[in-house]
């Protein structure tokens, strides 16, 4: 279950929103000797870090894991997505 909504930005980038908050950003790399995409986060404790990969989908999955870890650190948990689907 995706909790992050991605919206296209200029220059082949995407911003990741949780609700109305922009918490993640994927930008297109500017150096040929590095992977194609770069993920950054505005979450406290993660903001100086950047993750790189040639596939934006890999970085989107990483953003989901980062969000889960952040919320878990706050003492909250997300419900198991498989149990949500079974209750529909």
mmCIF file as gemmi writes it, N, C-alpha and C atoms, coordinates in Angstrom:
data_model
loop_
_atom_site.group_PDB
_atom_site.id
_atom_site.type_symbol
_atom_site.label_atom_id
_atom_site.label_alt_id
_atom_site.label_comp_id
_atom_site.label_asym_id
_atom_site.label_entity_id
_atom_site.label_seq_id
_atom_site.pdbx_PDB_ins_code
_atom_site.Cartn_x
_atom_site.Cartn_y
_atom_site.Cartn_z
_atom_site.occupancy
_atom_site.B_iso_or_equiv
_atom_site.pdbx_formal_charge
_atom_site.auth_seq_id
_atom_site.auth_asym_id
_atom_site.pdbx_PDB_model_num
ATOM 1 N N . UNK Axp A 1 ? 0.841 -1.182 0 1 0 ? 1 A 1
ATOM 2 C CA . UNK Axp A 1 ? 0 0 0 1 0 ? 1 A 1
ATOM 3 C C . UNK Axp A 1 ? 0.882 1.239 0 1 0 ? 1 A 1
ATOM 4 N N . UNK Axp A 2 ? 0.769 2.038 -1.019 1 0 ? 2 A 1
ATOM 5 C CA . UNK Axp A 2 ? 1.572 3.254 -1.113 1 0 ? 2 A 1
ATOM 6 C C . UNK Axp A 2 ? 0.966 4.335 -0.225 1 0 ? 2 A 1
ATOM 7 N N . UNK Axp A 3 ? 1.792 4.911 0.613 1 0 ? 3 A 1
ATOM 8 C CA . UNK Axp A 3 ? 1.358 5.994 1.481 1 0 ? 3 A 1
ATOM 9 C C . UNK Axp A 3 ? 1.828 7.34 0.951 1 0 ? 3 A 1
ATOM 10 N N . UNK Axp A 4 ? 2.704 7.301 -0.027 1 0 ? 4 A 1
ATOM 11 C CA . UNK Axp A 4 ? 3.289 8.504 -0.594 1 0 ? 4 A 1
ATOM 12 C C . UNK Axp A 4 ? 2.69 8.722 -1.983 1 0 ? 4 A 1
ATOM 13 N N . UNK Axp A 5 ? 2.218 9.933 -2.232 1 0 ? 5 A 1
ATOM 14 C CA . UNK Axp A 5 ? 1.701 10.294 -3.544 1 0 ? 5 A 1
ATOM 15 C C . UNK Axp A 5 ? 2.796 11.07 -4.273 1 0 ? 5 A 1
ATOM 16 N N . UNK Axp A 6 ? 3.12 10.638 -5.475 1 0 ? 6 A 1
ATOM 17 C CA . UNK Axp A 6 ? 4.205 11.258 -6.24 1 0 ? 6 A 1
ATOM 18 C C . UNK Axp A 6 ? 3.629 12.168 -7.315 1 0 ? 6 A 1
ATOM 19 N N . UNK Axp A 7 ? 4.179 13.384 -7.403 1 0 ? 7 A 1
ATOM 20 C CA . UNK Axp A 7 ? 3.766 14.356 -8.416 1 0 ? 7 A 1
ATOM 21 C C . UNK Axp A 7 ? 4.988 14.809 -9.198 1 0 ? 7 A 1
ATOM 22 N N . UNK Axp A 8 ? 4.833 14.869 -10.521 1 0 ? 8 A 1
ATOM 23 C CA . UNK Axp A 8 ? 5.946 15.27 -11.389 1 0 ? 8 A 1
ATOM 24 C C . UNK Axp A 8 ? 6.347 16.714 -11.144 1 0 ? 8 A 1
ATOM 25 N N . UNK Axp A 9 ? 7.643 16.964 -11.269 1 0 ? 9 A 1
ATOM 26 C CA . UNK Axp A 9 ? 8.189 18.315 -11.16 1 0 ? 9 A 1
ATOM 27 C C . UNK Axp A 9 ? 8.981 18.609 -12.421 1 0 ? 9 A 1
ATOM 28 N N . UNK Axp A 10 ? 9.594 19.762 -12.462 1 0 ? 10 A 1
ATOM 29 C CA . UNK Axp A 10 ? 10.43 20.117 -13.606 1 0 ? 10 A 1
ATOM 30 C C . UNK Axp A 10 ? 11.635 19.196 -13.712 1 0 ? 10 A 1
ATOM 31 N N . UNK Axp A 11 ? 12.164 19.088 -14.889 1 0 ? 11 A 1
ATOM 32 C CA . UNK Axp A 11 ? 13.424 18.4 -15.16 1 0 ? 11 A 1
ATOM 33 C C . UNK Axp A 11 ? 13.4 16.928 -14.761 1 0 ? 11 A 1
ATOM 34 N N . UNK Axp A 12 ? 12.298 16.239 -15.048 1 0 ? 12 A 1
ATOM 35 C CA . UNK Axp A 12 ? 12.152 14.802 -14.834 1 0 ? 12 A 1
ATOM 36 C C . UNK Axp A 12 ? 12.197 14.395 -13.368 1 0 ? 12 A 1
ATOM 37 N N . UNK Axp A 13 ? 11.859 15.286 -12.474 1 0 ? 13 A 1
ATOM 38 C CA . UNK Axp A 13 ? 11.835 14.967 -11.053 1 0 ? 13 A 1
ATOM 39 C C . UNK Axp A 13 ? 10.437 14.655 -10.567 1 0 ? 13 A 1
ATOM 40 N N . UNK Axp A 14 ? 10.346 14.193 -9.32 1 0 ? 14 A 1
ATOM 41 C CA . UNK Axp A 14 ? 9.062 13.923 -8.677 1 0 ? 14 A 1
ATOM 42 C C . UNK Axp A 14 ? 9.165 14.287 -7.207 1 0 ? 14 A 1
ATOM 43 N N . UNK Axp A 15 ? 8.078 14.837 -6.678 1 0 ? 15 A 1
ATOM 44 C CA . UNK Axp A 15 ? 7.999 15.129 -5.256 1 0 ? 15 A 1
ATOM 45 C C . UNK Axp A 15 ? 7.03 14.153 -4.62 1 0 ? 15 A 1
ATOM 46 N N . UNK Axp A 16 ? 7.392 13.659 -3.436 1 0 ? 16 A 1
ATOM 47 C CA . UNK Axp A 16 ? 6.559 12.705 -2.713 1 0 ? 16 A 1
ATOM 48 C C . UNK Axp A 16 ? 5.843 13.384 -1.56 1 0 ? 16 A 1
ATOM 49 N N . UNK Axp A 17 ? 4.526 13.275 -1.57 1 0 ? 17 A 1
ATOM 50 C CA . UNK Axp A 17 ? 3.685 13.905 -0.555 1 0 ? 17 A 1
ATOM 51 C C . UNK Axp A 17 ? 3.027 12.856 0.333 1 0 ? 17 A 1
ATOM 52 N N . UNK Axp A 18 ? 2.948 13.186 1.616 1 0 ? 18 A 1
ATOM 53 C CA . UNK Axp A 18 ? 2.143 12.427 2.56 1 0 ? 18 A 1
ATOM 54 C C . UNK Axp A 18 ? 1.111 13.422 3.058 1 0 ? 18 A 1
ATOM 55 N N . UNK Axp A 19 ? -0.123 13.222 2.639 1 0 ? 19 A 1
ATOM 56 C CA . UNK Axp A 19 ? -1.13 14.26 2.865 1 0 ? 19 A 1
ATOM 57 C C . UNK Axp A 19 ? -0.744 15.473 2.042 1 0 ? 19 A 1
ATOM 58 N N . UNK Axp A 20 ? -0.668 16.619 2.689 1 0 ? 20 A 1
ATOM 59 C CA . UNK Axp A 20 ? -0.273 17.842 1.979 1 0 ? 20 A 1
ATOM 60 C C . UNK Axp A 20 ? 1.189 18.195 2.186 1 0 ? 20 A 1
ATOM 61 N N . UNK Axp A 21 ? 1.913 17.362 2.918 1 0 ? 21 A 1
ATOM 62 C CA . UNK Axp A 21 ? 3.32 17.636 3.208 1 0 ? 21 A 1
ATOM 63 C C . UNK Axp A 21 ? 4.241 17.016 2.172 1 0 ? 21 A 1
ATOM 64 N N . UNK Axp A 22 ? 5.118 17.814 1.586 1 0 ? 22 A 1
ATOM 65 C CA . UNK Axp A 22 ? 6.135 17.27 0.687 1 0 ? 22 A 1
ATOM 66 C C . UNK Axp A 22 ? 7.285 16.798 1.561 1 0 ? 22 A 1
ATOM 67 N N . UNK Axp A 23 ? 7.497 15.477 1.582 1 0 ? 23 A 1
ATOM 68 C CA . UNK Axp A 23 ? 8.524 14.9 2.447 1 0 ? 23 A 1
ATOM 69 C C . UNK Axp A 23 ? 9.681 14.291 1.681 1 0 ? 23 A 1
ATOM 70 N N . UNK Axp A 24 ? 9.481 14.008 0.391 1 0 ? 24 A 1
ATOM 71 C CA . UNK Axp A 24 ? 10.515 13.373 -0.405 1 0 ? 24 A 1
ATOM 72 C C . UNK Axp A 24 ? 10.635 14.054 -1.76 1 0 ? 24 A 1
ATOM 73 N N . UNK Axp A 25 ? 11.806 13.926 -2.347 1 0 ? 25 A 1
ATOM 74 C CA . UNK Axp A 25 ? 12.034 14.476 -3.671 1 0 ? 25 A 1
ATOM 75 C C . UNK Axp A 25 ? 12.975 13.55 -4.436 1 0 ? 25 A 1
ATOM 76 N N . UNK Axp A 26 ? 12.595 13.234 -5.654 1 0 ? 26 A 1
ATOM 77 C CA . UNK Axp A 26 ? 13.465 12.474 -6.555 1 0 ? 26 A 1
ATOM 78 C C . UNK Axp A 26 ? 13.859 13.41 -7.678 1 0 ? 26 A 1
ATOM 79 N N . UNK Axp A 27 ? 15.145 13.564 -7.851 1 0 ? 27 A 1
ATOM 80 C CA . UNK Axp A 27 ? 15.632 14.445 -8.908 1 0 ? 27 A 1
ATOM 81 C C . UNK Axp A 27 ? 16.461 13.631 -9.906 1 0 ? 27 A 1
ATOM 82 N N . UNK Axp A 28 ? 16.511 14.136 -11.106 1 0 ? 28 A 1
ATOM 83 C CA . UNK Axp A 28 ? 17.29 13.515 -12.17 1 0 ? 28 A 1
ATOM 84 C C . UNK Axp A 28 ? 18.744 13.913 -11.965 1 0 ? 28 A 1
ATOM 85 N N . UNK Axp A 29 ? 19.636 12.935 -12.001 1 0 ? 29 A 1
ATOM 86 C CA . UNK Axp A 29 ? 21.052 13.199 -11.776 1 0 ? 29 A 1
ATOM 87 C C . UNK Axp A 29 ? 21.658 14.108 -12.825 1 0 ? 29 A 1
ATOM 88 N N . UNK Axp A 30 ? 22.608 14.887 -12.399 1 0 ? 30 A 1
ATOM 89 C CA . UNK Axp A 30 ? 23.241 15.823 -13.328 1 0 ? 30 A 1
ATOM 90 C C . UNK Axp A 30 ? 24.653 15.386 -13.733 1 0 ? 30 A 1
ATOM 91 N N . UNK Axp A 31 ? 25.143 14.309 -13.118 1 0 ? 31 A 1
ATOM 92 C CA . UNK Axp A 31 ? 26.489 13.829 -13.441 1 0 ? 31 A 1
ATOM 93 C C . UNK Axp A 31 ? 26.408 12.467 -14.118 1 0 ? 31 A 1
ATOM 94 N N . UNK Axp A 32 ? 27.139 12.32 -15.184 1 0 ? 32 A 1
ATOM 95 C CA . UNK Axp A 32 ? 27.103 11.071 -15.939 1 0 ? 32 A 1
ATOM 96 C C . UNK Axp A 32 ? 27.717 9.894 -15.193 1 0 ? 32 A 1
ATOM 97 N N . UNK Axp A 33 ? 28.626 10.162 -14.27 1 0 ? 33 A 1
ATOM 98 C CA . UNK Axp A 33 ? 29.306 9.074 -13.571 1 0 ? 33 A 1
ATOM 99 C C . UNK Axp A 33 ? 28.548 8.593 -12.325 1 0 ? 33 A 1
ATOM 100 N N . UNK Axp A 34 ? 27.335 9.114 -12.105 1 0 ? 34 A 1
ATOM 101 C CA . UNK Axp A 34 ? 26.523 8.706 -10.96 1 0 ? 34 A 1
ATOM 102 C C . UNK Axp A 34 ? 25.228 8.065 -11.462 1 0 ? 34 A 1
ATOM 103 N N . UNK Axp A 35 ? 24.507 7.366 -10.557 1 0 ? 35 A 1
ATOM 104 C CA . UNK Axp A 35 ? 23.2 6.814 -10.963 1 0 ? 35 A 1
ATOM 105 C C . UNK Axp A 35 ? 22.254 7.898 -11.463 1 0 ? 35 A 1
ATOM 106 N N . UNK Axp A 36 ? 21.243 7.486 -12.188 1 0 ? 36 A 1
ATOM 107 C CA . UNK Axp A 36 ? 20.328 8.399 -12.862 1 0 ? 36 A 1
ATOM 108 C C . UNK Axp A 36 ? 19.514 9.268 -11.914 1 0 ? 36 A 1
ATOM 109 N N . UNK Axp A 37 ? 19.028 8.688 -10.802 1 0 ? 37 A 1
ATOM 110 C CA . UNK Axp A 37 ? 18.126 9.416 -9.912 1 0 ? 37 A 1
ATOM 111 C C . UNK Axp A 37 ? 18.697 9.535 -8.5 1 0 ? 37 A 1
ATOM 112 N N . UNK Axp A 38 ? 18.228 10.576 -7.797 1 0 ? 38 A 1
ATOM 113 C CA . UNK Axp A 38 ? 18.669 10.85 -6.426 1 0 ? 38 A 1
ATOM 114 C C . UNK Axp A 38 ? 17.437 11.131 -5.577 1 0 ? 38 A 1
ATOM 115 N N . UNK Axp A 39 ? 17.324 10.432 -4.441 1 0 ? 39 A 1
ATOM 116 C CA . UNK Axp A 39 ? 16.219 10.625 -3.502 1 0 ? 39 A 1
ATOM 117 C C . UNK Axp A 39 ? 16.713 11.409 -2.303 1 0 ? 39 A 1
ATOM 118 N N . UNK Axp A 40 ? 15.965 12.432 -1.919 1 0 ? 40 A 1
ATOM 119 C CA . UNK Axp A 40 ? 16.266 13.169 -0.696 1 0 ? 40 A 1
ATOM 120 C C . UNK Axp A 40 ? 14.973 13.28 0.115 1 0 ? 40 A 1
ATOM 121 N N . UNK Axp A 41 ? 15.128 13.547 1.412 1 0 ? 41 A 1
ATOM 122 C CA . UNK Axp A 41 ? 13.986 13.605 2.304 1 0 ? 41 A 1
ATOM 123 C C . UNK Axp A 41 ? 14.045 14.852 3.17 1 0 ? 41 A 1
ATOM 124 N N . UNK Axp A 42 ? 12.867 15.376 3.502 1 0 ? 42 A 1
ATOM 125 C CA . UNK Axp A 42 ? 12.767 16.507 4.417 1 0 ? 42 A 1
ATOM 126 C C . UNK Axp A 42 ? 12.468 16.048 5.842 1 0 ? 42 A 1
ATOM 127 N N . UNK Axp A 43 ? 12.42 14.731 6.063 1 0 ? 43 A 1
ATOM 128 C CA . UNK Axp A 43 ? 12.155 14.221 7.402 1 0 ? 43 A 1
ATOM 129 C C . UNK Axp A 43 ? 13.341 14.48 8.317 1 0 ? 43 A 1
ATOM 130 N N . UNK Axp A 44 ? 13.045 14.915 9.534 1 0 ? 44 A 1
ATOM 131 C CA . UNK Axp A 44 ? 14.108 15.173 10.503 1 0 ? 44 A 1
ATOM 132 C C . UNK Axp A 44 ? 14.906 13.893 10.74 1 0 ? 44 A 1
ATOM 133 N N . UNK Axp A 45 ? 16.203 14.005 10.708 1 0 ? 45 A 1
ATOM 134 C CA . UNK Axp A 45 ? 17.077 12.852 10.877 1 0 ? 45 A 1
ATOM 135 C C . UNK Axp A 45 ? 17.478 12.202 9.566 1 0 ? 45 A 1
ATOM 136 N N . UNK Axp A 46 ? 16.754 12.494 8.491 1 0 ? 46 A 1
ATOM 137 C CA . UNK Axp A 46 ? 17.064 11.927 7.184 1 0 ? 46 A 1
ATOM 138 C C . UNK Axp A 46 ? 17.472 12.997 6.183 1 0 ? 46 A 1
ATOM 139 N N . UNK Axp A 47 ? 17.283 14.279 6.516 1 0 ? 47 A 1
ATOM 140 C CA . UNK Axp A 47 ? 17.477 15.352 5.546 1 0 ? 47 A 1
ATOM 141 C C . UNK Axp A 47 ? 18.888 15.476 4.974 1 0 ? 47 A 1
ATOM 142 N N . UNK Axp A 48 ? 19.966 15.18 5.707 1 0 ? 48 A 1
ATOM 143 C CA . UNK Axp A 48 ? 21.269 15.331 5.049 1 0 ? 48 A 1
ATOM 144 C C . UNK Axp A 48 ? 21.629 14.145 4.145 1 0 ? 48 A 1
ATOM 145 N N . UNK Axp A 49 ? 20.825 13.099 4.177 1 0 ? 49 A 1
ATOM 146 C CA . UNK Axp A 49 ? 21.149 11.893 3.407 1 0 ? 49 A 1
ATOM 147 C C . UNK Axp A 49 ? 20.565 11.964 2 1 0 ? 49 A 1
ATOM 148 N N . UNK Axp A 50 ? 21.181 11.233 1.093 1 0 ? 50 A 1
ATOM 149 C CA . UNK Axp A 50 ? 20.66 11.094 -0.266 1 0 ? 50 A 1
ATOM 150 C C . UNK Axp A 50 ? 20.918 9.663 -0.721 1 0 ? 50 A 1
ATOM 151 N N . UNK Axp A 51 ? 19.967 9.101 -1.419 1 0 ? 51 A 1
ATOM 152 C CA . UNK Axp A 51 ? 20.096 7.753 -1.945 1 0 ? 51 A 1
ATOM 153 C C . UNK Axp A 51 ? 20.042 7.853 -3.454 1 0 ? 51 A 1
ATOM 154 N N . UNK Axp A 52 ? 20.788 7.019 -4.135 1 0 ? 52 A 1
ATOM 155 C CA . UNK Axp A 52 ? 20.879 7.089 -5.596 1 0 ? 52 A 1
ATOM 156 C C . UNK Axp A 52 ? 20.61 5.722 -6.209 1 0 ? 52 A 1
ATOM 157 N N . UNK Axp A 53 ? 19.977 5.748 -7.371 1 0 ? 53 A 1
ATOM 158 C CA . UNK Axp A 53 ? 19.715 4.514 -8.102 1 0 ? 53 A 1
ATOM 159 C C . UNK Axp A 53 ? 19.383 4.876 -9.542 1 0 ? 53 A 1
ATOM 160 N N . UNK Axp A 54 ? 19.507 3.896 -10.425 1 0 ? 54 A 1
ATOM 161 C CA . UNK Axp A 54 ? 19.163 4.116 -11.829 1 0 ? 54 A 1
ATOM 162 C C . UNK Axp A 54 ? 17.665 3.98 -12.088 1 0 ? 54 A 1
ATOM 163 N N . UNK Axp A 55 ? 16.907 3.486 -11.097 1 0 ? 55 A 1
ATOM 164 C CA . UNK Axp A 55 ? 15.461 3.312 -11.26 1 0 ? 55 A 1
ATOM 165 C C . UNK Axp A 55 ? 14.708 4.128 -10.215 1 0 ? 55 A 1
ATOM 166 N N . UNK Axp A 56 ? 13.828 5.002 -10.672 1 0 ? 56 A 1
ATOM 167 C CA . UNK Axp A 56 ? 13.041 5.839 -9.752 1 0 ? 56 A 1
ATOM 168 C C . UNK Axp A 56 ? 12.139 4.976 -8.872 1 0 ? 56 A 1
ATOM 169 N N . UNK Axp A 57 ? 11.618 3.86 -9.395 1 0 ? 57 A 1
ATOM 170 C CA . UNK Axp A 57 ? 10.735 2.993 -8.61 1 0 ? 57 A 1
ATOM 171 C C . UNK Axp A 57 ? 11.455 2.388 -7.41 1 0 ? 57 A 1
ATOM 172 N N . UNK Axp A 58 ? 12.727 2.101 -7.557 1 0 ? 58 A 1
ATOM 173 C CA . UNK Axp A 58 ? 13.522 1.586 -6.435 1 0 ? 58 A 1
ATOM 174 C C . UNK Axp A 58 ? 13.599 2.645 -5.338 1 0 ? 58 A 1
ATOM 175 N N . UNK Axp A 59 ? 13.777 3.89 -5.719 1 0 ? 59 A 1
ATOM 176 C CA . UNK Axp A 59 ? 13.856 4.979 -4.75 1 0 ? 59 A 1
ATOM 177 C C . UNK Axp A 59 ? 12.496 5.257 -4.114 1 0 ? 59 A 1
ATOM 178 N N . UNK Axp A 60 ? 11.415 5.079 -4.864 1 0 ? 60 A 1
ATOM 179 C CA . UNK Axp A 60 ? 10.079 5.256 -4.297 1 0 ? 60 A 1
ATOM 180 C C . UNK Axp A 60 ? 9.815 4.194 -3.224 1 0 ? 60 A 1
ATOM 181 N N . UNK Axp A 61 ? 10.239 2.973 -3.48 1 0 ? 61 A 1
ATOM 182 C CA . UNK Axp A 61 ? 10.094 1.907 -2.48 1 0 ? 61 A 1
ATOM 183 C C . UNK Axp A 61 ? 10.941 2.221 -1.25 1 0 ? 61 A 1
ATOM 184 N N . UNK Axp A 62 ? 12.131 2.75 -1.454 1 0 ? 62 A 1
ATOM 185 C CA . UNK Axp A 62 ? 12.985 3.137 -0.332 1 0 ? 62 A 1
ATOM 186 C C . UNK Axp A 62 ? 12.317 4.245 0.483 1 0 ? 62 A 1
ATOM 187 N N . UNK Axp A 63 ? 11.675 5.205 -0.184 1 0 ? 63 A 1
ATOM 188 C CA . UNK Axp A 63 ? 10.982 6.282 0.517 1 0 ? 63 A 1
ATOM 189 C C . UNK Axp A 63 ? 9.875 5.717 1.409 1 0 ? 63 A 1
ATOM 190 N N . UNK Axp A 64 ? 9.159 4.706 0.921 1 0 ? 64 A 1
ATOM 191 C CA . UNK Axp A 64 ? 8.126 4.056 1.741 1 0 ? 64 A 1
ATOM 192 C C . UNK Axp A 64 ? 8.747 3.437 2.994 1 0 ? 64 A 1
ATOM 193 N N . UNK Axp A 65 ? 9.876 2.768 2.841 1 0 ? 65 A 1
ATOM 194 C CA . UNK Axp A 65 ? 10.549 2.151 3.99 1 0 ? 65 A 1
ATOM 195 C C . UNK Axp A 65 ? 11.066 3.213 4.961 1 0 ? 65 A 1
ATOM 196 N N . UNK Axp A 66 ? 11.571 4.312 4.432 1 0 ? 66 A 1
ATOM 197 C CA . UNK Axp A 66 ? 12.042 5.412 5.282 1 0 ? 66 A 1
ATOM 198 C C . UNK Axp A 66 ? 10.874 5.981 6.075 1 0 ? 66 A 1
ATOM 199 N N . UNK Axp A 67 ? 9.738 6.179 5.416 1 0 ? 67 A 1
ATOM 200 C CA . UNK Axp A 67 ? 8.559 6.711 6.095 1 0 ? 67 A 1
ATOM 201 C C . UNK Axp A 67 ? 8.108 5.761 7.203 1 0 ? 67 A 1
ATOM 202 N N . UNK Axp A 68 ? 8.079 4.467 6.921 1 0 ? 68 A 1
ATOM 203 C CA . UNK Axp A 68 ? 7.706 3.478 7.941 1 0 ? 68 A 1
ATOM 204 C C . UNK Axp A 68 ? 8.66 3.532 9.128 1 0 ? 68 A 1
ATOM 205 N N . UNK Axp A 69 ? 9.958 3.601 8.871 1 0 ? 69 A 1
ATOM 206 C CA . UNK Axp A 69 ? 10.95 3.663 9.952 1 0 ? 69 A 1
ATOM 207 C C . UNK Axp A 69 ? 10.775 4.935 10.773 1 0 ? 69 A 1
ATOM 208 N N . UNK Axp A 70 ? 10.491 6.032 10.118 1 0 ? 70 A 1
ATOM 209 C CA . UNK Axp A 70 ? 10.312 7.304 10.805 1 0 ? 70 A 1
ATOM 210 C C . UNK Axp A 70 ? 9.093 7.256 11.73 1 0 ? 70 A 1
ATOM 211 N N . UNK Axp A 71 ? 7.994 6.75 11.211 1 0 ? 71 A 1
ATOM 212 C CA . UNK Axp A 71 ? 6.769 6.668 12.01 1 0 ? 71 A 1
ATOM 213 C C . UNK Axp A 71 ? 6.952 5.683 13.165 1 0 ? 71 A 1
ATOM 214 N N . UNK Axp A 72 ? 7.629 4.579 12.92 1 0 ? 72 A 1
ATOM 215 C CA . UNK Axp A 72 ? 7.915 3.597 13.97 1 0 ? 72 A 1
ATOM 216 C C . UNK Axp A 72 ? 8.759 4.244 15.07 1 0 ? 72 A 1
ATOM 217 N N . UNK Axp A 73 ? 9.723 5.076 14.687 1 0 ? 73 A 1
ATOM 218 C CA . UNK Axp A 73 ? 10.573 5.778 15.648 1 0 ? 73 A 1
ATOM 219 C C . UNK Axp A 73 ? 9.736 6.724 16.525 1 0 ? 73 A 1
ATOM 220 N N . UNK Axp A 74 ? 8.664 7.244 15.97 1 0 ? 74 A 1
ATOM 221 C CA . UNK Axp A 74 ? 7.771 8.106 16.738 1 0 ? 74 A 1
ATOM 222 C C . UNK Axp A 74 ? 6.889 7.313 17.701 1 0 ? 74 A 1
ATOM 223 N N . UNK Axp A 75 ? 6.88 5.992 17.531 1 0 ? 75 A 1
ATOM 224 C CA . UNK Axp A 75 ? 6.086 5.143 18.41 1 0 ? 75 A 1
ATOM 225 C C . UNK Axp A 75 ? 4.77 4.696 17.802 1 0 ? 75 A 1
ATOM 226 N N . UNK Axp A 76 ? 4.556 4.998 16.537 1 0 ? 76 A 1
ATOM 227 C CA . UNK Axp A 76 ? 3.336 4.589 15.85 1 0 ? 76 A 1
ATOM 228 C C . UNK Axp A 76 ? 3.662 3.458 14.886 1 0 ? 76 A 1
ATOM 229 N N . UNK Axp A 77 ? 2.644 2.765 14.441 1 0 ? 77 A 1
ATOM 230 C CA . UNK Axp A 77 ? 2.819 1.704 13.457 1 0 ? 77 A 1
ATOM 231 C C . UNK Axp A 77 ? 1.733 1.825 12.4 1 0 ? 77 A 1
ATOM 232 N N . UNK Axp A 78 ? 2.049 1.389 11.202 1 0 ? 78 A 1
ATOM 233 C CA . UNK Axp A 78 ? 1.055 1.315 10.148 1 0 ? 78 A 1
ATOM 234 C C . UNK Axp A 78 ? 0.389 -0.053 10.24 1 0 ? 78 A 1
ATOM 235 N N . UNK Axp A 79 ? -0.912 -0.128 9.977 1 0 ? 79 A 1
ATOM 236 C CA . UNK Axp A 79 ? -1.549 -1.444 9.969 1 0 ? 79 A 1
ATOM 237 C C . UNK Axp A 79 ? -0.987 -2.286 8.829 1 0 ? 79 A 1
ATOM 238 N N . UNK Axp A 80 ? -1.011 -3.586 9.023 1 0 ? 80 A 1
ATOM 239 C CA . UNK Axp A 80 ? -0.552 -4.507 7.99 1 0 ? 80 A 1
ATOM 240 C C . UNK Axp A 80 ? -1.452 -4.351 6.773 1 0 ? 80 A 1
ATOM 241 N N . UNK Axp A 81 ? -0.868 -4.078 5.618 1 0 ? 81 A 1
ATOM 242 C CA . UNK Axp A 81 ? -1.678 -3.829 4.415 1 0 ? 81 A 1
ATOM 243 C C . UNK Axp A 81 ? -2.48 -5.045 3.995 1 0 ? 81 A 1
ATOM 244 N N . UNK Axp A 82 ? -2.012 -6.262 4.301 1 0 ? 82 A 1
ATOM 245 C CA . UNK Axp A 82 ? -2.749 -7.459 3.917 1 0 ? 82 A 1
ATOM 246 C C . UNK Axp A 82 ? -4.018 -7.597 4.754 1 0 ? 82 A 1
ATOM 247 N N . UNK Axp A 83 ? -3.993 -7.166 6.014 1 0 ? 83 A 1
ATOM 248 C CA . UNK Axp A 83 ? -5.193 -7.243 6.849 1 0 ? 83 A 1
ATOM 249 C C . UNK Axp A 83 ? -6.208 -6.192 6.437 1 0 ? 83 A 1
ATOM 250 N N . UNK Axp A 84 ? -5.744 -5.049 5.903 1 0 ? 84 A 1
ATOM 251 C CA . UNK Axp A 84 ? -6.662 -4.022 5.413 1 0 ? 84 A 1
ATOM 252 C C . UNK Axp A 84 ? -7.435 -4.515 4.212 1 0 ? 84 A 1
ATOM 253 N N . UNK Axp A 85 ? -6.74 -5.196 3.316 1 0 ? 85 A 1
ATOM 254 C CA . UNK Axp A 85 ? -7.391 -5.671 2.101 1 0 ? 85 A 1
ATOM 255 C C . UNK Axp A 85 ? -8.417 -6.744 2.431 1 0 ? 85 A 1
ATOM 256 N N . UNK Axp A 86 ? -8.147 -7.545 3.443 1 0 ? 86 A 1
ATOM 257 C CA . UNK Axp A 86 ? -9.09 -8.597 3.827 1 0 ? 86 A 1
ATOM 258 C C . UNK Axp A 86 ? -10.343 -8.069 4.476 1 0 ? 86 A 1
ATOM 259 N N . UNK Axp A 87 ? -10.301 -6.85 5.021 1 0 ? 87 A 1
ATOM 260 C CA . UNK Axp A 87 ? -11.468 -6.298 5.699 1 0 ? 87 A 1
ATOM 261 C C . UNK Axp A 87 ? -12.399 -5.554 4.758 1 0 ? 87 A 1
ATOM 262 N N . UNK Axp A 88 ? -12.052 -5.484 3.484 1 0 ? 88 A 1
ATOM 263 C CA . UNK Axp A 88 ? -12.901 -4.768 2.518 1 0 ? 88 A 1
ATOM 264 C C . UNK Axp A 88 ? -13.998 -5.631 2.009 1 0 ? 88 A 1
